[in-house]
């Protein structure tokens, strides 16, 4: 799945670090660079240049040029998008924005990283027993040894 970094509304491919086992023993065994799936999506959308790279390097539009934001700023009575953005809490100077973008670019996407699964939340699936006998029926795919759907207390 492609991953992107957003810079003021423009989506650039994130960094990717992956070991390619089919190239073991070669100098191209480790790939460090832009996300290959994201670059493929850009190539499909915009075509490729003579070097095989996407003609356009990002998706999206800069927020200052976005017609929806311009119309929203006008409809709310602001003179321009910069005034609207500062009123909404966006007041980064270009230097601070560059620092934030450099920090985002340091994050490396690893498609082969193990996924940590969390325990599911016990939600009532069958309803609440109002008789006071504690026969609430819980949803989920866990064990139900007695077949009555009672919550198991450990």
HUVENUR-V109557 format. One record per residue. N is the residue number from 1. RES is the residue in one small letter. PSI is psi in whole degrees, -180 to 180 (999 if undefined). Layout:
N|RES|PSI + N|RES|PSI
This chain:
1|x|130 + 2|x|148 + 3|x|145 + 4|x|158 + 5|x|135 + 6|x|131 + 7|x|98 + 8|x|35 + 9|x|-10 + 10|x|131 + 11|x|114 + 12|x|148 + 13|x|136 + 14|x|169 + 15|x|149 + 16|x|138 + 17|x|119 + 18|x|144 + 19|x|126 + 20|x|100 + 21|x|-27 + 22|x|-10 + 23|x|21 + 24|x|141 + 25|x|0 + 26|x|171 + 27|x|-7 + 28|x|23 + 29|x|-37 + 30|x|129 + 31|x|122 + 32|x|118 + 33|x|-165 + 34|x|150 + 35|x|122 + 36|x|-37 + 37|x|-39 + 38|x|-43 + 39|x|-35 + 40|x|-42 + 41|x|-41 + 42|x|-42 + 43|x|-40 + 44|x|-40 + 45|x|-39 + 46|x|-4 + 47|x|175 + 48|x|155 + 49|x|-169 + 50|x|-25 + 51|x|-1 + 52|x|9 + 53|x|154 + 54|x|142 + 55|x|-36 + 56|x|138 + 57|x|-1 + 58|x|161 + 59|x|160 + 60|x|-171 + 61|x|145 + 62|x|139 + 63|x|-27 + 64|x|-18 + 65|x|1 + 66|x|120 + 67|x|-35 + 68|x|-42 + 69|x|-38 + 70|x|-46 + 71|x|-39 + 72|x|-44 + 73|x|-43 + 74|x|-44 + 75|x|-26 + 76|x|1 + 77|x|14 + 78|x|151 + 79|x|-39 + 80|x|177 + 81|x|-35 + 82|x|-43 + 83|x|-42 + 84|x|-44 + 85|x|-41 + 86|x|-34 + 87|x|-30 + 88|x|2 + 89|x|2 + 90|x|103 + 91|x|34 + 92|x|139 + 93|x|161 + 94|x|-32 + 95|x|-44 + 96|x|-38 + 97|x|-40 + 98|x|-39 + 99|x|-44 + 100|x|-42 + 101|x|-38 + 102|x|-38 + 103|x|-39 + 104|x|-39 + 105|x|-21 + 106|x|-21 + 107|x|127 + 108|x|130 + 109|x|125 + 110|x|107 + 111|x|-16 + 112|x|9 + 113|x|142 + 114|x|143 + 115|x|125 + 116|x|121 + 117|x|140 + 118|x|161 + 119|x|139 + 120|x|156 + 121|x|134 + 122|x|110 + 123|x|147 + 124|x|123 + 125|x|-31 + 126|x|-8 + 127|x|176 + 128|x|136 + 129|x|113 + 130|x|3 + 131|x|-11 + 132|x|9 + 133|x|-3 + 134|x|28 + 135|x|40 + 136|x|141 + 137|x|122 + 138|x|146 + 139|x|-176 + 140|x|178 + 141|x|23 + 142|x|-178 + 143|x|145 + 144|x|75 + 145|x|-33 + 146|x|-6 + 147|x|4 + 148|x|-5 + 149|x|17 + 150|x|147 + 151|x|130 + 152|x|127 + 153|x|127 + 154|x|999
